[in-house]
Amino acid sequence: MPPLSEATRPLMWNISQVWVMYGLSVIALAIFAWGLYRRINFWRQGKDDRERLSDWGKRLVVLLREVFLQKQVRNSRYPAVMHCLVFYSFLVLFVTTLIVMVDYDAEQLLGLELNIFQGFVYVFFSVASELAGLLVLAGIAMAAWRRYVIKPDTLLNTREDGLVLLLIAGMVVTGYAVEGLRIAVIGDQWKILSPVGWGVSSLLTGMSEEAGKTAHASLWWVHTVFAMGWIALIPYTKFVHLLSLPTNVFFSKLKPRGEFQRPDIEKLMESDDADLQIGIQKPDELTWKQRLDLDTCISCGRCEEVCPSFMSDKDSLTPRQLISRLKTALKEAGAGTNGNGQGSRDIVGGVFDEEYVWHCRTCSACMEVCPALIDHIDTLMELRRNEVLIQGRLPEEAERALRIYETNGNPFGPQSERTEWISRMNVKVVAPGEKVDVLYWIGCCVTFDPQKHRIAEDLCRLMEKCGIDFGVLGDDEKCCGDPARVMGQEMLFQQTAREQVELIRQREFKVLLTGCPHCYNVLKHEYRQFGGDFNVVHHSEFVHEMLYHGRLKLRFGSARKYVYHDPCYLGRYQKIYDPAREVVKAVPNAELAEMKNRREKSLCCGAGGGHYFMDLKRGERINNLRVKQAHDAGAEAIVTGCAYCLHMLQDSVKLLDYDDRMRVIDVASLAAESLDGPGK
C-alpha cells in the first residue's frame, strides 16, 4: 500500500453535466438570500436598541461560548447529547464538503490544481466525516425517539419537525450510499479510511458495473438535491436558528440579569409629547432585538420544563407561549390584520387576557435554560410597565400594596414601626456624614414582620461577636423599590431609587450588607443607573467569610438533615450558590441534602414578581411544590437566605401539615443558633 501522504480519491467520479450542479447552487443560494433578506428586514423594522451595539469583544466571547461550546444547550442532558451529536458532526461534514468544493472548483473554474484533498488532510477528513455521519444519524434517532416515543409534555410536534429530521437523515444516508457504490464499482485502496462506505459496498457484491454507475449517478444527484434543498430551506424553516440563534446570542444582554433598561420617567413627564409611551402596548412597538428574540425561538420547551407558573398551572403563563403568541401577533400586525380584518391590536387585552402578564414570578428560570438567550422577563416587564402607567390596570391586591407604598415609603406599614423596632434593637443608627465599616440594609420584609425580626437580630449578634463596626440607616431606610419595579410601577421605582441613593451616599462605609436577595439585586445593579455604585454583600456571603477566617466557630448542632433552598434573586440572578451551603456544612452533626431542583435550576418559592403581595389563586401553590421537594429529599429543616422565601416556605410547611417534623430557618439564624446553642 502506498504511503498515507499519497492517500486520496477521485472527486466527482462518474458525474456528468456538472453545470447542472452549479445551476442548482445558484438557485438554492438565491432562495436562501431572499429568505435571509426577509428575516433581516423583519428584525430591522423594530425600534432602536443601541445598548446591543456595544462591547463587541465581550459579545464575541459570548458567541464562541454559546455557539461553539454549546454552554446553554448542555443544560439539559438528553437534548444536549442529541444536539451536540448533530451540531459538531455537521460542522465536520460541512468543512469536509467545503474542502472538496474548493479543491474541485479551483481546478474546474480557475485551472488551479490545489490538491488539498489528499495525504493527511484526506486521511483525517475521510475518517472524521465517516464517523460524523454516524453520529448525525445517532442524534437524529435520539431526536425522533424523544419526539415520537417519549413525547414530553413540553415538546410540541409539527409536520415540519419530522420533515427536518428526514431531510438531514436523507443527506447522510445518500452520502454513504454514493460512497459505497463508488467503492463497489471501481474499488479503493484506501477504503479502510471509509469504513461505512466500505461496509455498504460489501452489500453490493455482484452488481454489474453499468448498474453500479447508474445507481451511483442517480443517488449522487438525489444527495445533491437534498443538500441544495437544505440550503434553500434554512431561512424558511426551523433551520433558520442556524442563522438567528448565533445572531441573537451575539446581541444578547451583557448587563446583569436583574438590571433592566428603563426610560427616564421624569424627562418623559416633562416633555410636551402628547403621545406618551412607556413600555409596550402593541406588537409593532417591540425593538429589533425583541423581534429577533421572537424569531429565534424554536419552541424547544425547555423554558416550560422549569417555569414555576407552568408547573403549578398548565393553563397559566408559559415563557414559550409568551414568545410564540407575540410572534404571531407581530406577523399579523405586519400584514395589517389580526385575522379578523382589524389592525394591530393591543398585546394585553388582545393577544393575552389582562391577567396573563401577572402570572410570571420573574424567577428567570426560563432565561437560565434558554439556548437562544431570549430575554423573556425584560419583555414581560415592558408589558407590565405599560399596563400600570399607561393603561392603569393591575391586580387589586397589587394596586393596594402600591398605594400603601406611595403613602408610607414601603408596601408594608407606617415608617414609625421601623423607627420603633430599630430603637428597641439598640443598634447604631448611622447619621449623614458618619463613617462605619458595614452599613446594614435590613429590608422591609424583615422590618415589618415580627416573626422575621430574628433574622436581623441574629445577624447583628453575629457581627457584634466578630467585632464588626456596623450600623443601620434607621428612619432613612425605606423600601429599595423592588416591589414597584417588578409590578411595573416604574415611576415609583425611579423616585425611590433617586431618594435612597442620595441618602446612602451621605454615609461612608466599606460594605453595604443585606439579607434580602431582592434588595441585593436593586442595590447592586439597579441603583448604578442612578449614581449608586456600592459594594453590596449578602449576609450568607458575610457569615461564610467570618467562618472561613475563623472569626466565628459554630459549636452546637443536632443530627439533622438540612436542605438549602436557593432564592431566585440570589442564585440565578447573582450566581451565589455556595456560601449558605458551606455555613450548613459547618454546623456540627448537620447533613446537607439536595432537592430535585437546586442551584441554577432551583424552584421559585412563589413570591417573586410581586406575588408576595398578590394571590391570583390558580393551580397548585408553588411554595407547596417546593416544600414537597424538601420532604422527598428527607429534609428535617429547610435553610434559606431570603425573608420572602422563608415566609412562603413556612406557610407551606403549615398547609401541608409538615410543621411537626420540618422547620424553616434563615442561614443567619442557623449560624447564631449553632454559635451559642438553641434558645440562647
NORVENRA-V703332 format. One record per residue. N is the residue number from 1. NEAR is the number of other C-alpha atoms within 10 Angstrom. D_LAST is the distance of its C-alpha to the last C-alpha in Angstrom with 2 decimals. Layout:
N NEAR D_LAST
N NEAR D_LAST
This chain:
1 7 85.32
2 8 85.38
3 7 82.47
4 14 79.34
5 12 80.29
6 14 83.10
7 18 81.07
8 21 81.63
9 16 82.98
10 11 85.45
11 12 84.01
12 13 85.20
13 12 87.42
14 12 89.64
15 13 88.65
16 10 91.44
17 7 91.47
18 9 88.40
19 9 89.04
20 11 87.70
21 15 84.30
22 11 84.38
23 11 85.36
24 15 82.47
25 19 80.13
26 13 81.38
27 15 80.98
28 19 77.46
29 17 76.37
30 14 77.98
31 19 76.15
32 20 72.92
33 16 73.52
34 14 74.25
35 18 71.08
36 19 69.02
37 13 70.68
38 13 69.76
39 18 66.11
40 14 65.85
41 12 67.65
42 17 65.21
43 20 62.28
44 15 64.06
45 15 64.65
46 18 60.98
47 15 59.75
48 12 58.97
49 13 55.72
50 9 56.14
51 13 52.60
52 16 53.74
53 10 56.52
54 11 54.54
55 11 53.02
56 12 55.66
57 9 54.37
58 11 50.90
59 19 52.57
60 14 54.76
61 12 51.75
62 20 50.18
63 21 53.55
64 15 53.89
65 14 50.35
66 21 50.61
67 20 54.28
68 14 55.15
69 14 51.80
70 18 51.01
71 15 47.28
72 18 46.57
73 21 49.02
74 18 47.11
75 17 44.01
76 12 45.38
77 10 46.71
78 12 49.82
79 18 51.17
80 16 50.36
81 17 52.50
82 22 55.20
83 20 55.38
84 19 55.23
85 21 58.05
86 21 60.26
87 19 59.27
88 17 59.64
89 22 62.66
90 19 64.32
91 14 63.88
92 18 65.76
93 21 68.51
94 13 68.80
95 13 69.21
96 19 71.72
97 14 73.72
98 12 73.62
99 17 75.05
100 18 77.81
101 15 78.61
102 15 78.89
103 19 80.99
104 22 83.37
105 15 83.65
106 15 84.26
107 14 87.28
108 11 88.59
109 8 88.10
110 9 88.32
111 10 90.25
112 12 87.55
113 12 86.96
114 13 83.33
115 14 82.90
116 15 79.10
117 24 78.60
118 20 79.78
119 15 78.74
120 15 75.09
121 16 74.17
122 22 75.91
123 20 74.32
124 14 70.79
125 22 71.13
126 24 73.27
127 15 70.68
128 17 67.75
129 22 69.36
130 21 70.25
131 17 66.66
132 23 65.40
133 24 67.61
134 18 66.15
135 20 62.60
136 24 63.53
137 21 64.89
138 17 61.73
139 24 59.65
140 21 62.03
141 15 61.80
142 18 57.99
143 22 58.24
144 17 60.76
145 12 58.70
146 16 55.64
147 17 57.70
148 11 59.97
149 10 58.19
150 11 54.40
151 13 54.70
152 12 51.08
153 9 50.50
154 15 49.81
155 16 53.06
156 12 56.14
157 13 59.51
158 9 62.69
159 7 66.23
160 11 65.82
161 15 63.03
162 14 65.39
163 11 68.25
164 17 66.12
165 16 65.21
166 14 68.86
167 15 70.16
168 18 67.93
169 20 68.77
170 17 72.44
171 18 72.56
172 22 71.16
173 17 73.28
174 19 76.51
175 19 75.75
176 25 75.53
177 22 78.68
178 25 80.64
179 22 79.60
180 26 80.59
181 30 83.97
182 24 84.73
183 23 84.08
184 26 86.06
185 20 89.09
186 12 89.44
187 13 87.08
188 16 84.61
189 13 84.51
190 19 80.90
191 18 79.85
192 14 77.15
193 21 75.31
194 22 75.44
195 17 74.24
196 20 73.71
197 22 77.08
198 23 78.66
199 18 77.19
200 18 78.58
201 23 81.97
202 14 82.16
203 12 82.10
204 15 85.15
205 11 87.50
206 10 90.99
207 14 90.73
208 12 93.83
209 13 93.62
210 10 94.82
211 12 92.31
212 21 89.54
213 21 90.45
214 14 90.69
215 15 87.31
216 24 85.77
217 20 87.13
218 14 86.13
219 20 82.54
220 21 82.31
221 16 83.19
222 17 80.76
223 21 78.04
224 18 79.09
225 17 79.09
226 19 75.58
227 19 74.41
228 19 76.18
229 19 74.95
230 19 71.38
231 18 71.86
232 22 73.44
233 19 70.74
234 19 67.72
235 23 67.45
236 15 68.14
237 14 65.76
238 17 62.24
239 15 63.65
240 19 63.18
241 18 59.60
242 14 61.25
243 14 62.07
244 22 59.56
245 24 56.39
246 20 56.94
247 17 57.94
248 24 54.84
249 23 52.63
250 24 54.40
251 23 53.81
252 20 50.23
253 19 47.40
254 15 46.35
255 11 43.77
256 13 40.13
257 19 39.93
258 20 37.89
259 19 40.45
260 18 43.16
261 14 46.63
262 13 47.17
263 14 50.01
264 12 49.72
265 16 49.53
266 11 50.47
267 9 53.62
268 13 54.51
269 11 54.25
270 8 56.39
271 10 59.07
272 9 62.15
273 9 61.82
274 6 62.66
275 6 61.48
276 10 57.80
277 15 56.08
278 21 52.36
279 23 51.13
280 23 53.40
281 22 55.46
282 20 58.34
283 23 58.74
284 22 61.15
285 16 58.48
286 23 56.60
287 20 56.72
288 21 58.66
289 24 55.45
290 24 54.24
291 24 57.68
292 24 57.34
293 26 53.98
294 25 55.72
295 21 58.63
296 25 56.56
297 24 54.57
298 17 56.09
299 18 54.09
300 16 52.41
301 21 49.64
302 23 46.71
303 24 45.12
304 24 45.31
305 18 43.74
306 23 40.45
307 25 40.64
308 31 37.90
309 24 40.25
310 21 42.93
311 19 40.63
312 18 39.64
313 16 43.13
314 13 46.26
315 11 48.17
316 19 45.72
317 21 45.92
318 25 46.39
319 25 46.77
320 22 50.04
321 15 51.43
322 18 50.56
323 24 52.57
324 16 55.46
325 15 56.10
326 21 55.97
327 20 58.45
328 15 60.75
329 24 60.58
330 25 61.34
331 17 64.38
332 20 65.56
333 19 65.22
334 16 67.18
335 12 69.90
336 13 70.04
337 16 69.06
338 19 66.14
339 11 68.41
340 7 69.43
341 8 71.73
342 11 69.12
343 14 67.89
344 20 64.47
345 19 61.85
346 15 58.38
347 21 55.64
348 20 53.32
349 12 55.39
350 13 58.06
351 18 56.79
352 15 53.44
353 10 52.49
354 15 50.40
355 15 47.16
356 15 47.54
357 21 46.02
358 24 42.83
359 21 41.75
360 26 40.65
361 23 36.92
362 27 37.87
363 25 35.78
364 26 38.62
365 26 38.71
366 26 42.47
367 23 42.94
368 21 40.92
369 24 43.42
370 20 46.64
371 25 49.19
372 24 51.14
373 23 48.22
374 27 48.97
375 22 46.94
376 22 46.28
377 23 43.48
378 18 45.29
379 19 48.33
380 21 46.39
381 25 44.68
382 20 48.18
383 21 49.10
384 27 46.10
385 27 46.95
386 22 50.47
387 23 49.36
388 20 47.13
389 17 49.09
390 15 52.65
391 12 52.78
392 10 50.08
393 15 48.79
394 20 45.22
395 15 43.22
396 12 42.61
397 16 38.81
398 20 38.89
399 18 41.32
400 14 39.11
401 21 36.10
402 22 38.41
403 14 39.81
404 15 36.36
405 21 35.81
406 13 39.11
407 12 38.30
408 16 34.72
409 21 34.43
410 27 32.09
411 24 32.50
412 19 29.56
413 18 30.01
414 15 30.95
415 20 29.95
416 11 28.96
417 14 25.81
418 19 24.76
419 15 25.63
420 12 23.79
421 15 20.47
422 20 20.70
423 13 21.56
424 8 18.46
425 12 16.33
426 8 18.10
427 14 19.03
428 16 22.44
429 18 25.20
430 21 27.88
431 17 31.28
432 14 34.51
433 9 35.84
434 11 32.58
435 17 31.25
436 18 27.87
437 14 27.02
438 20 24.86
439 25 25.58
440 27 22.87
441 24 24.59
442 24 22.02
443 22 24.43
444 22 25.49
445 19 23.93
446 20 20.37
447 22 21.56
448 19 23.34
449 14 21.17
450 10 18.17
451 11 16.82
452 18 16.80
453 17 15.41
454 16 12.06
455 24 14.16
456 22 15.34
457 17 12.25
458 19 10.52
459 24 13.93
460 20 14.39
461 16 11.29
462 22 12.77
463 19 16.10
464 12 15.15
465 13 13.82
466 14 17.25
467 10 19.17
468 14 20.63
469 14 22.94
470 22 22.23
471 20 22.97
472 21 23.81
473 20 27.14
474 22 26.17
475 15 29.04
476 18 31.13
477 21 29.04
478 22 30.64
479 23 30.97
480 27 31.99
481 27 34.83
482 25 34.04
483 26 34.48
484 26 37.88
485 23 38.74
486 23 38.27
487 25 39.85
488 25 42.95
489 22 42.72
490 27 43.69
491 19 44.90
492 19 41.56
493 21 39.76
494 23 42.14
495 13 41.90
496 22 38.08
497 25 38.25
498 15 40.72
499 15 38.77
500 22 35.38
501 19 36.97
502 13 38.65
503 15 35.50
504 19 33.47
505 15 36.41
506 15 36.37
507 16 33.26
508 17 33.33
509 21 30.64
510 13 30.47
511 18 28.08
512 21 27.61
513 24 24.22
514 24 23.49
515 28 21.40
516 24 24.29
517 25 27.10
518 24 29.60
519 25 28.93
520 25 29.06
521 23 32.48
522 20 33.89
523 27 32.65
524 20 33.86
525 21 37.02
526 25 38.30
527 22 37.86
528 15 40.12
529 15 43.02
530 14 42.33
531 13 42.01
532 19 38.29
533 15 37.86
534 18 34.20
535 12 32.10
536 22 29.61
537 19 26.61
538 22 24.29
539 24 20.56
540 28 20.81
541 20 23.46
542 21 21.51
543 23 18.39
544 23 20.93
545 16 22.89
546 15 20.06
547 18 19.50
548 14 23.27
549 9 23.83
550 11 21.21
551 14 19.20
552 19 16.10
553 16 15.61
554 20 13.55
555 15 12.87
556 17 11.26
557 19 13.08
558 13 15.04
559 11 18.75
560 15 19.06
561 19 21.75
562 26 20.90
563 25 23.43
564 28 23.36
565 31 25.16
566 28 27.14
567 30 27.46
568 29 31.17
569 25 30.99
570 22 28.85
571 20 30.71
572 22 34.34
573 21 34.58
574 17 32.89
575 12 33.13
576 19 29.47
577 20 28.55
578 15 27.03
579 18 24.09
580 26 21.58
581 21 23.09
582 18 22.64
583 21 18.91
584 24 18.73
585 14 20.98
586 20 18.78
587 23 15.96
588 15 16.85
589 15 18.91
590 16 18.98
591 17 22.48
592 18 23.66
593 14 26.51
594 18 28.66
595 22 30.03
596 13 33.77
597 16 33.59
598 16 31.59
599 21 31.72
600 20 34.91
601 20 35.74
602 22 32.42
603 26 32.89
604 27 32.00
605 29 29.42
606 28 32.21
607 21 30.91
608 22 32.98
609 23 36.25
610 24 35.13
611 21 34.47
612 19 31.04
613 18 33.24
614 17 36.03
615 16 36.64
616 12 40.13
617 7 39.72
618 13 41.72
619 14 41.21
620 12 38.03
621 19 34.73
622 23 33.80
623 25 30.08
624 22 31.14
625 20 33.11
626 25 30.17
627 26 27.78
628 18 30.67
629 18 30.88
630 24 27.25
631 19 28.06
632 12 31.23
633 16 29.34
634 17 27.33
635 25 24.00
636 20 20.97
637 20 19.02
638 23 20.52
639 26 19.11
640 24 20.78
641 26 21.02
642 28 22.54
643 25 21.41
644 22 24.81
645 27 24.53
646 21 21.07
647 20 22.69
648 21 25.81
649 28 24.23
650 21 21.90
651 17 25.09
652 22 26.98
653 23 24.54
654 14 25.04
655 12 28.78
656 11 29.28
657 11 27.35
658 16 25.08
659 16 21.83
660 9 21.66
661 11 21.66
662 20 20.61
663 17 17.75
664 25 18.02
665 21 15.43
666 23 16.06
667 28 16.26
668 29 14.15
669 20 11.19
670 22 11.99
671 29 12.05
672 25 8.77
673 19 7.15
674 22 9.62
675 19 9.17
676 14 6.00
677 15 5.89
678 12 5.62
679 7 3.80
680 8 0.00
